[in-house]
Structures are given as structure tokens and as C-alpha cells.
């Protein structure tokens, strides 16, 4: 039971300064996601995932599909209008702000690309668009309003539309993180 509770509330503390909406959305996300990480799925799994979609995506306006791979301690700043493709991978201790889109794109041949892979400790500003099979390195910062279509190096600071590398921040010591029990 403790591991279940730890899994559900892994984002709670990091969002204490945000809003109840962010906290509630992430607890519901982890609740809908939990069967994916456990060995058994009960009869209420699919109905709960449907309820999650209605509550979080339709009512609260935060589109994080339950099957998205997101590391612990995700921080949502205002969350409204956030859209994440279910194929995206987001690391630990990331910050996402409102009206941000993280998705795939349509290629010239009509096929669709993979979704972005975002490293650990990445800070993404509001109104950001990250499209395609791009890789965002650890500790990168994506400035507000940026449109990212290319890979970002670790510690890279990206700004603009299209986003360009402003500078690379020197590596600072990474705080120790304790992995939540899954």
C-alpha cells in the first residue's frame, strides 16, 4: 500500500507552490498510469482511464495521456492548454508551463515522426512548441514562445521561433534525488 501511495503522490511535494489543479491532475494521471506499471489490471482500469480523460483532459484542459512515459517530480505551472503526445518521454524533475505542446509532426512523405524525448531537470517556458523526434538534453532551458524542431544539447538555453541556441550553461552539481517506489 505504501508503494502505491508513493507512486500516486510522487509529484505532490514539488507542486506545493503551484495549484491544487496541478496536484490533482498529476495524482489522477499517476492513478490512471499505475496499472501500466503493475502486474495486474483490475476490471476498473479501463473505466478509470476513461474517467481520467474526461476529468483531466476535457474539464481541466491538461492533455497528458495516461500512457505517457513521465519521470517522477513533474512540476506543472498553470497546466492549462498543455498538450503532450502519448509517445513523448519526459525525464525526472521537469517543469512544464501552460499552453505548451510536445508532439510529433507530419513528415514530407505523409508519415508521422516520433514524439520528443526530454531529459531530466528540463525547464520549459509557457507557449513552447516542441515537435518531432527531437532530444532535449538534461538541464536544458526552453524560453517562452520557442518553437523547437532540432535537438537541444545538455544545459542548452533555447529561445525564439524557430528556436536557436543562446548559450550552454556549464554543468552544475546535480542534486541527489531519491527514486520513488513504483
Biotite code that builds the C-alpha atoms (Angstrom):
import biotite.structure as struc

atoms = struc.array([
    struc.Atom([0.000, 0.000, 0.000], chain_id="A", res_id=1, res_name="UNK", atom_name="CA", element="C"),
    struc.Atom([2.858, 2.395, 0.783], chain_id="A", res_id=2, res_name="UNK", atom_name="CA", element="C"),
    struc.Atom([4.402, 1.875, -2.655], chain_id="A", res_id=3, res_name="UNK", atom_name="CA", element="C"),
    struc.Atom([1.021, 2.605, -4.285], chain_id="A", res_id=4, res_name="UNK", atom_name="CA", element="C"),
    struc.Atom([0.636, 5.795, -2.250], chain_id="A", res_id=5, res_name="UNK", atom_name="CA", element="C"),
    struc.Atom([4.241, 6.820, -3.039], chain_id="A", res_id=6, res_name="UNK", atom_name="CA", element="C"),
    struc.Atom([3.588, 6.247, -6.736], chain_id="A", res_id=7, res_name="UNK", atom_name="CA", element="C"),
    struc.Atom([0.377, 8.326, -6.720], chain_id="A", res_id=8, res_name="UNK", atom_name="CA", element="C"),
    struc.Atom([1.832, 11.251, -4.794], chain_id="A", res_id=9, res_name="UNK", atom_name="CA", element="C"),
    struc.Atom([5.323, 11.367, -6.353], chain_id="A", res_id=10, res_name="UNK", atom_name="CA", element="C"),
    struc.Atom([4.629, 14.818, -7.849], chain_id="A", res_id=11, res_name="UNK", atom_name="CA", element="C"),
    struc.Atom([2.708, 16.256, -4.877], chain_id="A", res_id=12, res_name="UNK", atom_name="CA", element="C"),
    struc.Atom([5.505, 17.954, -2.924], chain_id="A", res_id=13, res_name="UNK", atom_name="CA", element="C"),
    struc.Atom([7.208, 19.587, -5.926], chain_id="A", res_id=14, res_name="UNK", atom_name="CA", element="C"),
    struc.Atom([3.857, 21.184, -6.854], chain_id="A", res_id=15, res_name="UNK", atom_name="CA", element="C"),
    struc.Atom([3.077, 22.608, -3.390], chain_id="A", res_id=16, res_name="UNK", atom_name="CA", element="C"),
    struc.Atom([3.731, 26.143, -4.691], chain_id="A", res_id=17, res_name="UNK", atom_name="CA", element="C"),
    struc.Atom([1.706, 25.674, -7.888], chain_id="A", res_id=18, res_name="UNK", atom_name="CA", element="C"),
    struc.Atom([-2.007, 24.967, -7.728], chain_id="A", res_id=19, res_name="UNK", atom_name="CA", element="C"),
    struc.Atom([-4.418, 22.355, -6.478], chain_id="A", res_id=20, res_name="UNK", atom_name="CA", element="C"),
    struc.Atom([-5.360, 21.821, -10.140], chain_id="A", res_id=21, res_name="UNK", atom_name="CA", element="C"),
    struc.Atom([-1.770, 20.773, -10.956], chain_id="A", res_id=22, res_name="UNK", atom_name="CA", element="C"),
    struc.Atom([-1.578, 18.482, -7.937], chain_id="A", res_id=23, res_name="UNK", atom_name="CA", element="C"),
    struc.Atom([-4.958, 16.879, -8.613], chain_id="A", res_id=24, res_name="UNK", atom_name="CA", element="C"),
    struc.Atom([-4.201, 16.418, -12.319], chain_id="A", res_id=25, res_name="UNK", atom_name="CA", element="C"),
    struc.Atom([-0.938, 14.642, -11.556], chain_id="A", res_id=26, res_name="UNK", atom_name="CA", element="C"),
    struc.Atom([-2.439, 12.376, -8.876], chain_id="A", res_id=27, res_name="UNK", atom_name="CA", element="C"),
    struc.Atom([-5.152, 11.387, -11.352], chain_id="A", res_id=28, res_name="UNK", atom_name="CA", element="C"),
    struc.Atom([-2.500, 10.877, -14.062], chain_id="A", res_id=29, res_name="UNK", atom_name="CA", element="C"),
    struc.Atom([-0.457, 8.587, -11.804], chain_id="A", res_id=30, res_name="UNK", atom_name="CA", element="C"),
    struc.Atom([-3.647, 6.742, -10.755], chain_id="A", res_id=31, res_name="UNK", atom_name="CA", element="C"),
    struc.Atom([-4.569, 6.061, -14.375], chain_id="A", res_id=32, res_name="UNK", atom_name="CA", element="C"),
    struc.Atom([-0.965, 5.129, -15.133], chain_id="A", res_id=33, res_name="UNK", atom_name="CA", element="C"),
    struc.Atom([-0.462, 2.783, -12.174], chain_id="A", res_id=34, res_name="UNK", atom_name="CA", element="C"),
    struc.Atom([-1.884, -0.394, -13.786], chain_id="A", res_id=35, res_name="UNK", atom_name="CA", element="C"),
    struc.Atom([0.614, 0.049, -16.641], chain_id="A", res_id=36, res_name="UNK", atom_name="CA", element="C"),
    struc.Atom([3.399, -0.356, -14.072], chain_id="A", res_id=37, res_name="UNK", atom_name="CA", element="C"),
    struc.Atom([1.856, -3.161, -12.024], chain_id="A", res_id=38, res_name="UNK", atom_name="CA", element="C"),
    struc.Atom([1.451, -6.840, -12.784], chain_id="A", res_id=39, res_name="UNK", atom_name="CA", element="C"),
    struc.Atom([-2.335, -6.943, -12.681], chain_id="A", res_id=40, res_name="UNK", atom_name="CA", element="C"),
    struc.Atom([-5.083, -4.827, -14.138], chain_id="A", res_id=41, res_name="UNK", atom_name="CA", element="C"),
    struc.Atom([-8.425, -4.871, -12.409], chain_id="A", res_id=42, res_name="UNK", atom_name="CA", element="C"),
    struc.Atom([-11.850, -4.567, -14.020], chain_id="A", res_id=43, res_name="UNK", atom_name="CA", element="C"),
    struc.Atom([-11.943, -0.841, -13.238], chain_id="A", res_id=44, res_name="UNK", atom_name="CA", element="C"),
    struc.Atom([-8.725, 0.054, -15.081], chain_id="A", res_id=45, res_name="UNK", atom_name="CA", element="C"),
    struc.Atom([-10.232, 0.965, -18.460], chain_id="A", res_id=46, res_name="UNK", atom_name="CA", element="C"),
    struc.Atom([-13.262, 2.792, -16.996], chain_id="A", res_id=47, res_name="UNK", atom_name="CA", element="C"),
    struc.Atom([-10.972, 4.799, -14.687], chain_id="A", res_id=48, res_name="UNK", atom_name="CA", element="C"),
    struc.Atom([-8.713, 5.724, -17.598], chain_id="A", res_id=49, res_name="UNK", atom_name="CA", element="C"),
    struc.Atom([-11.795, 6.973, -19.470], chain_id="A", res_id=50, res_name="UNK", atom_name="CA", element="C"),
    struc.Atom([-12.888, 9.000, -16.419], chain_id="A", res_id=51, res_name="UNK", atom_name="CA", element="C"),
    struc.Atom([-9.341, 10.376, -16.157], chain_id="A", res_id=52, res_name="UNK", atom_name="CA", element="C"),
    struc.Atom([-9.509, 11.536, -19.756], chain_id="A", res_id=53, res_name="UNK", atom_name="CA", element="C"),
    struc.Atom([-12.832, 13.289, -19.183], chain_id="A", res_id=54, res_name="UNK", atom_name="CA", element="C"),
    struc.Atom([-11.770, 14.952, -15.923], chain_id="A", res_id=55, res_name="UNK", atom_name="CA", element="C"),
    struc.Atom([-8.210, 15.989, -16.711], chain_id="A", res_id=56, res_name="UNK", atom_name="CA", element="C"),
    struc.Atom([-8.162, 16.421, -20.466], chain_id="A", res_id=57, res_name="UNK", atom_name="CA", element="C"),
    struc.Atom([-11.671, 17.690, -21.177], chain_id="A", res_id=58, res_name="UNK", atom_name="CA", element="C"),
    struc.Atom([-12.581, 19.556, -17.992], chain_id="A", res_id=59, res_name="UNK", atom_name="CA", element="C"),
    struc.Atom([-9.218, 20.726, -16.620], chain_id="A", res_id=60, res_name="UNK", atom_name="CA", element="C"),
    struc.Atom([-7.679, 21.298, -20.072], chain_id="A", res_id=61, res_name="UNK", atom_name="CA", element="C"),
    struc.Atom([-4.446, 19.394, -19.457], chain_id="A", res_id=62, res_name="UNK", atom_name="CA", element="C"),
    struc.Atom([-3.832, 16.752, -22.107], chain_id="A", res_id=63, res_name="UNK", atom_name="CA", element="C"),
    struc.Atom([-1.437, 14.214, -20.661], chain_id="A", res_id=64, res_name="UNK", atom_name="CA", element="C"),
    struc.Atom([-2.449, 10.770, -21.953], chain_id="A", res_id=65, res_name="UNK", atom_name="CA", element="C"),
    struc.Atom([-2.317, 8.177, -19.172], chain_id="A", res_id=66, res_name="UNK", atom_name="CA", element="C"),
    struc.Atom([0.238, 6.053, -21.061], chain_id="A", res_id=67, res_name="UNK", atom_name="CA", element="C"),
    struc.Atom([2.831, 8.841, -21.455], chain_id="A", res_id=68, res_name="UNK", atom_name="CA", element="C"),
    struc.Atom([6.250, 7.980, -20.011], chain_id="A", res_id=69, res_name="UNK", atom_name="CA", element="C"),
    struc.Atom([6.986, 10.710, -17.440], chain_id="A", res_id=70, res_name="UNK", atom_name="CA", element="C"),
    struc.Atom([9.592, 10.565, -14.681], chain_id="A", res_id=71, res_name="UNK", atom_name="CA", element="C"),
    struc.Atom([8.900, 11.498, -11.072], chain_id="A", res_id=72, res_name="UNK", atom_name="CA", element="C"),
    struc.Atom([8.579, 15.013, -9.676], chain_id="A", res_id=73, res_name="UNK", atom_name="CA", element="C"),
    struc.Atom([6.942, 16.629, -12.701], chain_id="A", res_id=74, res_name="UNK", atom_name="CA", element="C"),
    struc.Atom([6.030, 20.239, -11.974], chain_id="A", res_id=75, res_name="UNK", atom_name="CA", element="C"),
    struc.Atom([3.077, 21.826, -13.773], chain_id="A", res_id=76, res_name="UNK", atom_name="CA", element="C"),
    struc.Atom([2.969, 25.600, -13.692], chain_id="A", res_id=77, res_name="UNK", atom_name="CA", element="C"),
    struc.Atom([-0.627, 26.541, -14.532], chain_id="A", res_id=78, res_name="UNK", atom_name="CA", element="C"),
    struc.Atom([-1.002, 23.479, -16.804], chain_id="A", res_id=79, res_name="UNK", atom_name="CA", element="C"),
    struc.Atom([-3.907, 24.946, -18.795], chain_id="A", res_id=80, res_name="UNK", atom_name="CA", element="C"),
    struc.Atom([-3.696, 24.217, -22.509], chain_id="A", res_id=81, res_name="UNK", atom_name="CA", element="C"),
    struc.Atom([-0.830, 21.745, -22.048], chain_id="A", res_id=82, res_name="UNK", atom_name="CA", element="C"),
    struc.Atom([-0.763, 19.083, -24.795], chain_id="A", res_id=83, res_name="UNK", atom_name="CA", element="C"),
    struc.Atom([1.615, 16.122, -24.667], chain_id="A", res_id=84, res_name="UNK", atom_name="CA", element="C"),
    struc.Atom([1.722, 13.344, -27.263], chain_id="A", res_id=85, res_name="UNK", atom_name="CA", element="C"),
    struc.Atom([1.389, 9.896, -25.685], chain_id="A", res_id=86, res_name="UNK", atom_name="CA", element="C"),
    struc.Atom([4.665, 8.850, -27.343], chain_id="A", res_id=87, res_name="UNK", atom_name="CA", element="C"),
    struc.Atom([6.694, 11.591, -25.650], chain_id="A", res_id=88, res_name="UNK", atom_name="CA", element="C"),
    struc.Atom([9.221, 10.672, -22.986], chain_id="A", res_id=89, res_name="UNK", atom_name="CA", element="C"),
    struc.Atom([9.819, 13.175, -20.192], chain_id="A", res_id=90, res_name="UNK", atom_name="CA", element="C"),
    struc.Atom([12.528, 12.726, -17.569], chain_id="A", res_id=91, res_name="UNK", atom_name="CA", element="C"),
    struc.Atom([12.604, 13.421, -13.829], chain_id="A", res_id=92, res_name="UNK", atom_name="CA", element="C"),
    struc.Atom([12.228, 16.824, -12.188], chain_id="A", res_id=93, res_name="UNK", atom_name="CA", element="C"),
    struc.Atom([10.988, 18.696, -15.262], chain_id="A", res_id=94, res_name="UNK", atom_name="CA", element="C"),
    struc.Atom([8.906, 21.883, -15.283], chain_id="A", res_id=95, res_name="UNK", atom_name="CA", element="C"),
    struc.Atom([6.141, 22.410, -17.850], chain_id="A", res_id=96, res_name="UNK", atom_name="CA", element="C"),
    struc.Atom([4.149, 25.612, -18.201], chain_id="A", res_id=97, res_name="UNK", atom_name="CA", element="C"),
    struc.Atom([0.798, 26.466, -19.746], chain_id="A", res_id=98, res_name="UNK", atom_name="CA", element="C"),
    struc.Atom([-0.126, 26.335, -23.437], chain_id="A", res_id=99, res_name="UNK", atom_name="CA", element="C"),
    struc.Atom([2.843, 24.135, -24.278], chain_id="A", res_id=100, res_name="UNK", atom_name="CA", element="C"),
    struc.Atom([2.708, 21.453, -26.968], chain_id="A", res_id=101, res_name="UNK", atom_name="CA", element="C"),
    struc.Atom([5.027, 18.444, -27.019], chain_id="A", res_id=102, res_name="UNK", atom_name="CA", element="C"),
    struc.Atom([4.159, 16.339, -30.044], chain_id="A", res_id=103, res_name="UNK", atom_name="CA", element="C"),
    struc.Atom([5.029, 14.615, -33.276], chain_id="A", res_id=104, res_name="UNK", atom_name="CA", element="C"),
    struc.Atom([4.911, 16.194, -36.708], chain_id="A", res_id=105, res_name="UNK", atom_name="CA", element="C"),
    struc.Atom([3.837, 15.160, -40.168], chain_id="A", res_id=106, res_name="UNK", atom_name="CA", element="C"),
    struc.Atom([6.797, 14.367, -42.403], chain_id="A", res_id=107, res_name="UNK", atom_name="CA", element="C"),
    struc.Atom([7.042, 15.314, -46.093], chain_id="A", res_id=108, res_name="UNK", atom_name="CA", element="C"),
    struc.Atom([6.153, 11.729, -47.106], chain_id="A", res_id=109, res_name="UNK", atom_name="CA", element="C"),
    struc.Atom([2.903, 11.837, -45.103], chain_id="A", res_id=110, res_name="UNK", atom_name="CA", element="C"),
    struc.Atom([4.145, 9.668, -42.244], chain_id="A", res_id=111, res_name="UNK", atom_name="CA", element="C"),
    struc.Atom([4.372, 10.944, -38.690], chain_id="A", res_id=112, res_name="UNK", atom_name="CA", element="C"),
    struc.Atom([7.565, 11.383, -36.720], chain_id="A", res_id=113, res_name="UNK", atom_name="CA", element="C"),
    struc.Atom([8.214, 10.063, -33.252], chain_id="A", res_id=114, res_name="UNK", atom_name="CA", element="C"),
    struc.Atom([7.489, 12.379, -30.316], chain_id="A", res_id=115, res_name="UNK", atom_name="CA", element="C"),
    struc.Atom([10.189, 14.284, -28.392], chain_id="A", res_id=116, res_name="UNK", atom_name="CA", element="C"),
    struc.Atom([12.414, 12.825, -25.694], chain_id="A", res_id=117, res_name="UNK", atom_name="CA", element="C"),
    struc.Atom([13.041, 15.279, -22.865], chain_id="A", res_id=118, res_name="UNK", atom_name="CA", element="C"),
    struc.Atom([15.855, 14.744, -20.363], chain_id="A", res_id=119, res_name="UNK", atom_name="CA", element="C"),
    struc.Atom([15.965, 15.328, -16.603], chain_id="A", res_id=120, res_name="UNK", atom_name="CA", element="C"),
    struc.Atom([15.730, 18.755, -14.932], chain_id="A", res_id=121, res_name="UNK", atom_name="CA", element="C"),
    struc.Atom([14.463, 20.454, -18.088], chain_id="A", res_id=122, res_name="UNK", atom_name="CA", element="C"),
    struc.Atom([12.643, 23.772, -17.657], chain_id="A", res_id=123, res_name="UNK", atom_name="CA", element="C"),
    struc.Atom([10.119, 24.532, -20.410], chain_id="A", res_id=124, res_name="UNK", atom_name="CA", element="C"),
    struc.Atom([8.566, 28.003, -20.609], chain_id="A", res_id=125, res_name="UNK", atom_name="CA", element="C"),
    struc.Atom([4.986, 28.899, -21.495], chain_id="A", res_id=126, res_name="UNK", atom_name="CA", element="C"),
    struc.Atom([3.705, 28.839, -25.091], chain_id="A", res_id=127, res_name="UNK", atom_name="CA", element="C"),
    struc.Atom([6.501, 26.481, -26.177], chain_id="A", res_id=128, res_name="UNK", atom_name="CA", element="C"),
    struc.Atom([6.119, 24.069, -29.092], chain_id="A", res_id=129, res_name="UNK", atom_name="CA", element="C"),
    struc.Atom([8.446, 21.043, -29.292], chain_id="A", res_id=130, res_name="UNK", atom_name="CA", element="C"),
    struc.Atom([7.789, 18.887, -32.353], chain_id="A", res_id=131, res_name="UNK", atom_name="CA", element="C"),
    struc.Atom([9.264, 15.766, -33.879], chain_id="A", res_id=132, res_name="UNK", atom_name="CA", element="C"),
    struc.Atom([11.783, 13.170, -32.811], chain_id="A", res_id=133, res_name="UNK", atom_name="CA", element="C"),
    struc.Atom([13.960, 15.753, -31.086], chain_id="A", res_id=134, res_name="UNK", atom_name="CA", element="C"),
    struc.Atom([16.038, 15.107, -28.000], chain_id="A", res_id=135, res_name="UNK", atom_name="CA", element="C"),
    struc.Atom([16.202, 17.741, -25.273], chain_id="A", res_id=136, res_name="UNK", atom_name="CA", element="C"),
    struc.Atom([19.306, 17.258, -23.095], chain_id="A", res_id=137, res_name="UNK", atom_name="CA", element="C"),
    struc.Atom([19.381, 17.252, -19.293], chain_id="A", res_id=138, res_name="UNK", atom_name="CA", element="C"),
    struc.Atom([19.148, 20.662, -17.620], chain_id="A", res_id=139, res_name="UNK", atom_name="CA", element="C"),
    struc.Atom([18.126, 22.430, -20.817], chain_id="A", res_id=140, res_name="UNK", atom_name="CA", element="C"),
    struc.Atom([16.002, 25.575, -20.632], chain_id="A", res_id=141, res_name="UNK", atom_name="CA", element="C"),
    struc.Atom([13.465, 26.351, -23.339], chain_id="A", res_id=142, res_name="UNK", atom_name="CA", element="C"),
    struc.Atom([12.419, 30.010, -23.310], chain_id="A", res_id=143, res_name="UNK", atom_name="CA", element="C"),
    struc.Atom([8.806, 31.155, -23.526], chain_id="A", res_id=144, res_name="UNK", atom_name="CA", element="C"),
    struc.Atom([7.341, 31.132, -27.017], chain_id="A", res_id=145, res_name="UNK", atom_name="CA", element="C"),
    struc.Atom([10.100, 28.989, -28.520], chain_id="A", res_id=146, res_name="UNK", atom_name="CA", element="C"),
    struc.Atom([9.446, 26.522, -31.333], chain_id="A", res_id=147, res_name="UNK", atom_name="CA", element="C"),
    struc.Atom([11.921, 23.649, -31.004], chain_id="A", res_id=148, res_name="UNK", atom_name="CA", element="C"),
    struc.Atom([12.413, 21.476, -34.094], chain_id="A", res_id=149, res_name="UNK", atom_name="CA", element="C"),
    struc.Atom([16.035, 20.382, -33.515], chain_id="A", res_id=150, res_name="UNK", atom_name="CA", element="C"),
    struc.Atom([17.937, 18.601, -30.746], chain_id="A", res_id=151, res_name="UNK", atom_name="CA", element="C"),
    struc.Atom([18.999, 20.631, -27.717], chain_id="A", res_id=152, res_name="UNK", atom_name="CA", element="C"),
    struc.Atom([22.330, 19.859, -26.005], chain_id="A", res_id=153, res_name="UNK", atom_name="CA", element="C"),
    struc.Atom([22.525, 19.265, -22.255], chain_id="A", res_id=154, res_name="UNK", atom_name="CA", element="C"),
    struc.Atom([22.429, 22.639, -20.489], chain_id="A", res_id=155, res_name="UNK", atom_name="CA", element="C"),
    struc.Atom([21.332, 24.367, -23.699], chain_id="A", res_id=156, res_name="UNK", atom_name="CA", element="C"),
    struc.Atom([19.256, 27.529, -23.462], chain_id="A", res_id=157, res_name="UNK", atom_name="CA", element="C"),
    struc.Atom([16.935, 27.815, -26.473], chain_id="A", res_id=158, res_name="UNK", atom_name="CA", element="C"),
    struc.Atom([14.953, 30.890, -27.495], chain_id="A", res_id=159, res_name="UNK", atom_name="CA", element="C"),
    struc.Atom([12.923, 32.076, -30.456], chain_id="A", res_id=160, res_name="UNK", atom_name="CA", element="C"),
    struc.Atom([10.872, 30.845, -33.372], chain_id="A", res_id=161, res_name="UNK", atom_name="CA", element="C"),
    struc.Atom([12.495, 28.785, -34.733], chain_id="A", res_id=162, res_name="UNK", atom_name="CA", element="C"),
    struc.Atom([14.453, 28.141, -31.545], chain_id="A", res_id=163, res_name="UNK", atom_name="CA", element="C"),
    struc.Atom([18.153, 28.850, -31.635], chain_id="A", res_id=164, res_name="UNK", atom_name="CA", element="C"),
    struc.Atom([20.816, 28.015, -29.087], chain_id="A", res_id=165, res_name="UNK", atom_name="CA", element="C"),
    struc.Atom([21.506, 31.097, -26.990], chain_id="A", res_id=166, res_name="UNK", atom_name="CA", element="C"),
    struc.Atom([24.162, 29.514, -24.794], chain_id="A", res_id=167, res_name="UNK", atom_name="CA", element="C"),
    struc.Atom([25.102, 26.337, -22.946], chain_id="A", res_id=168, res_name="UNK", atom_name="CA", element="C"),
    struc.Atom([25.047, 26.571, -19.174], chain_id="A", res_id=169, res_name="UNK", atom_name="CA", element="C"),
    struc.Atom([28.002, 24.883, -17.523], chain_id="A", res_id=170, res_name="UNK", atom_name="CA", element="C"),
    struc.Atom([27.176, 21.684, -15.698], chain_id="A", res_id=171, res_name="UNK", atom_name="CA", element="C"),
    struc.Atom([26.280, 22.317, -12.079], chain_id="A", res_id=172, res_name="UNK", atom_name="CA", element="C"),
    struc.Atom([26.240, 19.614, -9.471], chain_id="A", res_id=173, res_name="UNK", atom_name="CA", element="C"),
    struc.Atom([23.064, 17.619, -9.733], chain_id="A", res_id=174, res_name="UNK", atom_name="CA", element="C"),
    struc.Atom([21.093, 17.363, -6.502], chain_id="A", res_id=175, res_name="UNK", atom_name="CA", element="C"),
    struc.Atom([20.595, 13.853, -5.283], chain_id="A", res_id=176, res_name="UNK", atom_name="CA", element="C"),
    struc.Atom([17.153, 12.529, -5.963], chain_id="A", res_id=177, res_name="UNK", atom_name="CA", element="C"),
    struc.Atom([15.542, 9.627, -4.291], chain_id="A", res_id=178, res_name="UNK", atom_name="CA", element="C"),
    struc.Atom([13.660, 7.404, -6.665], chain_id="A", res_id=179, res_name="UNK", atom_name="CA", element="C"),
    struc.Atom([10.031, 6.926, -5.642], chain_id="A", res_id=180, res_name="UNK", atom_name="CA", element="C"),
    struc.Atom([8.908, 3.380, -5.268], chain_id="A", res_id=181, res_name="UNK", atom_name="CA", element="C"),
    struc.Atom([6.916, 2.149, -8.241], chain_id="A", res_id=182, res_name="UNK", atom_name="CA", element="C"),
])
